[in-house]
Amino acid sequence: MLNRLPYEIILLILMRLNNRKDLFSILGSCRSLYGFIQDDAFWRDLVRRRYGIKYNIQQQSWWQLYISGDANQMCCHLQNYDMRSLQIKRALLWNSIQNLNGVCCKNVQFDQYGLCMEPQCEFIGCGDVFFEKDESYSGHLRVHHQQTQHNIVLKLSPLNYMELWCYSCNSPIGHWGFPHIEKPIAEKCMCRNILQFMAALPPDNDPLLRLDVIERRRLIEQRLSVFQQNHNFTYLIEKRWFTKWINFLIGRSNEMPGALDNSFLFFPHDKHKLRHDLIIGYDYELVGASIRAYIERVYGLENESYIVSGGQPLYRGISQSALLHRNYH
């Protein structure tokens, strides 16, 4: 009888099954229902109906997403923004960098603001997702969410620069800020693609705006670097990339490093195993968790490389400023 029902009714019934074993038992009960197992469009519709998730990555089928259980942990408010919408958002971001006085409240620090990511919305407001002063002042960014139910914002505060946040989920998107807790791969990839597009520099035909963006990026990344000087530095960054980044931070160059390629630090035959002959200061440098997360989501990674922890810091008690001075002054 079940196989004779309309497709939409079947979906409504199956999405109420909390146990995957029960789901596959029903799908295997007759030939027509069994055909759904091989139909990835069915799993896409099931994920969308049950979890509200409308995005995935090419390397992962919708069946794999459902079976993994990741859909239950992903932000259902994030969407696959079209290119035109992101271009408009990026233009708003550039313009706000060029004219911070016109962003929102003139009496609020300019480094605490964010951009609403809802398509067709151009709101840029003061405040962060956390209370900057006390609970009586939450900033106009939060007020905007409460009034419009626009959930996703691009945070532009110094310590959370280029971080997507969902007000309804009450959590960052794409990462938790803790290296031992991973977000689902589809959410991480979607977040990374959006942020790297948003962080791209303006075209060369607007040199003044381009310079403003470069200076803003430099200021933010300098603050991020200083903030972690009292934290443990346990993540390995390939030396050549790190040198280019430091040259950008100290103003020696306006050229930002591209995506990080950490593959040099691993054995060619085993990309998950660190080489034994690595020397700190020559092959790699160490950074903390906040910079590691920033590099991953803004600069990106190349050649399927990743940033691995090196254990306890080798320079305990020495600030990052001292390490930078040791290498570059």
Disulfide bonds with the S-S distance in Angstrom:
none
